[in-house]
Amino acid sequence: MMDSEQENCDGMSPVERAIKRGFDVLASALGLLLASPFCLLIYLLIKREDGGPAIFKQERIGYGGKPFTLYKFRSMAITSEKDGKPELCQKEDKRLTKIGRFLREHHLDELPQLWNVLKGEMSFVGPRPERKFFIDQIMAVNPDYELLYQLRPGLFSSATLYNGYTDTMEKMLIRLMMDLEYLRRRTLWLDFKIIFLTVFSILTGKKF
């Protein structure tokens, strides 16, 4: 349970949070509409490669510490994590399919998460959603992770932009510190800045 000091560490006012949510709804709805032809093409390419499901679904922990189902285009072989043990994805992960590697490099695998944003489970900007298995490991080192439950997980984050994929526990802890800093100083202007810089980085081919 969060105390009053923890509850007051959010740098965004109630009005800003309402505007942020309004932007999320409008932008995600428009994004889904504009991206629908590309999503159909990606769906067909994934099905053609190995015949497996095109959409990957996984439980993540989100706003208020509640679980939700995250959607992505499947980028890994069907047999990945077949033993049920969660594994961190590496940049040069051998489990990636040919189409999946391209999707991952250009962040196109995350397009279905616009549906998560529209539903209110995620936001355009916020900490990346994580699995409980790894959250438990992070909280064993730094229990301040619980503060992030005040935020909806995001498609974009300053931690991803500057810290890249979290393929080690060390990077997860660095990401946590950056996410906590975002929580303390976030504003609408900062959100738009993160969105702009992330989109610009993707379009210019930056790998993160």
Order of alpha helices (4+ residues) and beta strands (2+ residues): alpha-alpha-beta-beta-alpha-alpha-beta-alpha-beta-alpha-alpha-alpha
